[in-house]
């Protein structure tokens, strides 16, 4: 409720008077790349606060994001709308996007610009698997999101219907389409954004560009907010613990695995994790391990792959997540790697199962030893082999004491030999 009140107050603020533009001499520039999180909000807010101490400044946000957390996006929008200095949002470089949460940030700018070859939109709140949020929660989330983007478009004088279509119909627009539909102010060619900004704000003198870097904590949060990093940490931790169980005693693998899973747990508090998706991932790993000990003719492996893929697609499914998902390339790599490991280990176990025993009497077959005594009439005797004395039988009546014979078969405690 408090966040909504702050947003309404920000929308109701009197638009910034561009008369200050003649005095602009500094530009605080930040680079937002990746998932929008609370760390991103702190990064943007602190920069705006610092720039606000100097009325001769503007803030430039270079943006390239697939989406992020809805709550963090609301806070960022509030900071931009209530800023006492102009805020420029620039989607760059070519090939970049302002998708989902990024669309709200772009539209909230005093001056919204896009590099030619970029795109904006697809701001409909969907699950990480690309499906609509189901149940009663859908109407609440969609209505809230529509209200937010409408208020932003109204505040900045942008096309409300087109802005709304990005939420309701998941519409996306190229830079030129966004300009034509009046949801941005300009399209930049060949990275000439500084010249474009100076022209827009009627700045005739040079601008000092102050590049603001993230703090160490903000970088750490940004690192853990990457869904691909989180998934990699989870499976790497599982693998390390598996190695510790295979070669216990060193605790090195256990320590690395535990650290990876702890980082995964920390990251899951930054990005909302779907518990059911996590359970499916763990269940898939369990089925792959079970495949090593139960002959299922591949049924367990196929079930494991289905379970893991479903879990990975659902892992970041939540009403607070916008455009957050695991890379399909990473999903393919993880599933392929685990399947290959299980296949290799399975073949080794099968080979061990089929291999002849390397202990006891069976190990004596094809080995040779010395005859200690042999009764040709009864075709049996004794021999010394591998430090032991064994009873022997043979169809060869030419065997005499001292001969070297080879074991060709075993019957309980008696070896069948030939000369």
C-alpha positions, 0 to 999 in steps of 0.5 A: 500500500505504501509503495502505491501511495508513493507511486501516486504521489510521484505521478502527481508531481509537477513535471520537471521544468526544462529551464534548468537545461541551460545550466546542465554541465554534468551527466551521471551515467550508469549501465544497467545490464541484466535482471532488475533487482533491489540491487538495481534499485539501490544503484539507480536511486543512489545515483539520482540522489547524488545528481540531485545535489547538483542542479546542473546535472542529469542522469543517463541510464543505459539499459539492457534487460530481459526483465526483473522483479516487479517490486524493484521496478516500482521503486525504480519508477518512483525514484525516476518520476520524483527526481528533481533532475532530468533522467534519460533512459537509453536502450543500448547497444544495438541488439539490446532490449527493454523487455518486461520490467525494462519497458516501465523504466524506459517509459518513466524517463524524462527523455526516453531514447533507443538505439536503432536495432533495439526493442521494447515491450512484452511487459505482460506478467507471465510465468518463467515458462512463458504461460499466463499466471493462473487463478485469481492472482492473474487478474490482480497482477495484470490490473496492478501492472496495467495501472502502473504503466498507464500512470507512467504513460500519462505522466510522461505524455506517452501513448497510453493505449500502446503502453497498455498493449505491452502489458495486456497483449504482450506487444513488443516494438522495435525502436522505430515502431516505438517512436512512431507509436509515441512511447519514446522520444527519439531513436539513436543511430551509431551511438550518438546519444550524447549529441542527441541529449544535448540537442534535446535539452538545448545544451550548448557547452560540453557535458562532463560524463561521470560514469558511476559504477556499482558498489561491491555489494550491488555487483554481488546482488546483480551476480546472484540475481542471474537465473543462469548463475543460480541454476549453475550453482545448484547443480554444481553444488549437487555434483560436488556433494556427489563427488564427496560421497564417492571419495569421502574424507577430504571434505574439499568437495563437500565444502565447495558443494555446500558453499555453492548451495548456500549461494543458491539459497542467498540468490533465491531470496533475491529472485523469487523461487518456485518451491514446486519447481525446485522439488521437481529438479531435485526429484529429477536428480534422484531419478537419475541416481536411481537409474544407476541401481535399477534396470528400467530400460531408460524409463527412469532416465526419461522421467528424470529429464522431464522432471528436471526440464519442467522444474527448470522452466518453473523455477522462477515462476512467480507474480513478482518476477517479470521476464526472468527465466533460465536460458534454454542453452543452459537447460540443454547443457545441464540435462545433457551433462547429467545424462552423459554422466549417468550413461558413463557410470551406468556402462561402467557398472554394467561392465563390472557386473559382466566382468569375471570375478577377480577373486576366489577360484574363478580367478584361477581360470587360464592360469598355470601351476605345478602338479604336486601329484597325479593318479593317471588311473583315477585322472585326478591329483593335486596342484600348487597355484597362487600359493594354494593347493587345489584338487585337480582332474584332467582328461590328459593321462600323460600328466606327471608330478612336476608338470605345468598345467593350465586351469580350464574350469572349476567345480567347487573345490576341484579344478579341471586342468590340461597339460 
